[in-house]
C-alpha cells in the first residue's frame, strides 16, 4: 500500500453540506493533489458505487469509495463534519468521512484499504483520535500509523 495514501492537503476538518457536496469537496482535494484527473468523471464513478449500497456505517462513519479510470494512485481523503451528514446509516449521520479512490483494476489495493480502515473504525481510540485531531497533520499521522503502516 502506498506510503502516501493521504496528505495534509487531503484533509478537510470542517466538512459541510449534503452527501454530494461533501463528496465533491473531498474529491476536490484529490484533484488538487494530482490523484484524480477528472473531477466529474470520478464523482460519477463514486455515485454509481453509492447507488449499489449506501456507504454509511454505524457510529457516525461514511466511507464512499470506488475504482476509477480517473484515479492515478490509491488515495484517501478525510473529512470531519461537526453537524453530521446523512450517509445512509441506520443510526444517523456521519461525522467522520473517508473517500477511498483507487485506479481501475486495482481491486487488491481497494479491498486492502477498505478492510484495514473498517477494522480500525471498530476501535473507539481510532475514531476519538480523528474526532479530536487539532489539525490535518495529526489526522495524517493517525491514519499513517493505524491504517497504512499497520
C-alpha positions in Angstrom: 0.0 0.0 0.0 1.3 3.5 -0.9 3.1 5.2 2.0 1.5 8.5 0.7 -2.1 7.3 0.8 -3.1 10.6 2.5 -1.5 14.0 2.8 -2.4 17.2 4.8 -4.0 18.6 1.6 -6.4 15.7 1.5 -7.9 16.5 4.9 -10.9 18.8 5.5 -11.7 19.4 9.2 -14.9 21.4 8.6 -16.8 19.5 6.0 -20.3 20.8 5.4 -23.3 20.3 3.1 -25.1 17.2 2.0 -23.5 14.0 0.8 -23.0 15.2 -2.7 -21.4 18.5 -1.7 -19.2 16.7 0.9 -18.1 14.1 -1.7 -17.3 16.9 -4.2 -15.2 18.8 -1.6 -13.2 15.6 -0.7 -12.8 14.7 -4.3 -11.6 18.2 -5.0 -8.6 17.6 -2.6 -7.7 14.6 -4.7 -7.8 16.7 -7.9 -5.7 19.4 -6.3 -3.0 16.9 -5.3 -3.0 15.3 -8.8 -4.5 12.0 -7.7 -7.7 12.4 -9.7 -7.6 13.7 -13.3 -11.3 14.4 -13.9 -13.5 15.6 -11.0 -16.9 15.0 -12.7 -15.9 11.6 -14.1 -14.6 10.5 -10.7 -17.8 11.8 -9.0 -19.9 9.8 -11.5 -18.0 6.6 -10.6 -18.5 7.3 -6.8 -22.2 7.9 -7.4 -22.5 4.5 -9.3 -21.0 2.8 -6.2 -23.2 4.7 -3.8 -26.3 3.6 -5.8 -25.4 0.0 -5.2 -25.4 0.4 -1.5 -25.1 3.3 0.9 -21.6 3.5 2.4 -22.7 4.9 5.8 -21.6 2.7 8.7 -22.9 2.7 12.3 -21.1 5.0 14.7 -21.1 8.1 12.5 -18.9 6.9 9.7 -19.1 7.4 5.9 -16.8 5.6 3.5 -17.6 6.5 -0.1 -15.3 4.6 -2.3 -14.7 3.4 -5.9 -12.3 2.2 -8.5 -12.0 4.7 -11.3 -10.0 5.3 -14.5 -9.7 8.9 -13.3 -7.5 8.0 -10.3 -3.8 8.0 -10.7 -2.8 6.3 -7.4 -4.5 4.7 -4.4 -5.6 7.6 -2.2 -7.7 8.6 0.8 -9.3 11.9 1.6 -10.7 12.6 5.0 -13.4 15.0 6.2 -14.9 15.7 9.6 -18.4 17.2 10.0 -19.5 18.8 13.2 -23.2 18.7 12.3 -23.1 15.3 10.6 -24.0 14.4 7.0 -26.6 11.7 6.1 -24.6 8.9 4.5 -27.4 6.3 4.7 -26.5 4.6 8.0 -29.5 3.5 10.1 -28.1 5.1 13.3 -27.8 8.6 11.9 -25.4 11.0 10.2 -21.7 10.6 9.5 -19.2 12.8 11.3 -16.1 11.1 10.0 -16.0 10.6 6.2 -13.3 8.7 4.3 -13.2 8.9 0.5 -11.3 6.0 -0.9 -10.1 6.3 -4.5 -8.2 3.7 -6.4 -7.3 3.3 -10.0 -9.5 1.0 -12.2 -8.2 -2.6 -12.0 -6.6 -2.1 -8.5 -9.0 -4.5 -6.8 -6.4 -5.7 -4.3 -5.5 -2.1 -3.2 -9.2 -1.2 -2.9 -10.0 -4.1 -0.8 -6.9 -3.8 1.4 -7.6 -0.1 2.2 -11.3 -0.8 2.9 -10.6 -3.8 5.1 -7.8 -2.1 7.1 -9.9 1.1 7.6 -13.0 -0.9 8.6 -11.1 -2.8 11.2 -9.6 0.3 12.7 -13.0 2.1 12.7 -14.2 -0.6 15.2 -11.8 0.9 17.7 -13.1 3.8 19.8 -9.5 5.1 20.3 -9.0 5.5 16.5 -12.3 7.3 16.0 -11.7 9.5 19.0 -8.2 10.4 17.8 -9.7 11.6 14.5 -12.6 13.4 16.2 -10.2 15.3 18.4 -7.3 15.9 16.0 -6.5 19.6 16.1 -5.1 19.8 12.6 -4.7 18.0 9.3 -1.1 16.8 10.1 -2.5 15.0 13.2 -5.1 13.2 11.1 -2.5 12.2 8.6 -0.2 10.8 11.3 -3.1 8.8 12.9 -4.1 7.3 9.6 -0.5 6.6 8.6 0.2 4.8 12.0 -3.1 3.0 12.2 -4.1 2.1 8.6 -1.1 2.5 6.3 1.7 1.1 8.5 -0.4 -1.3 10.5 
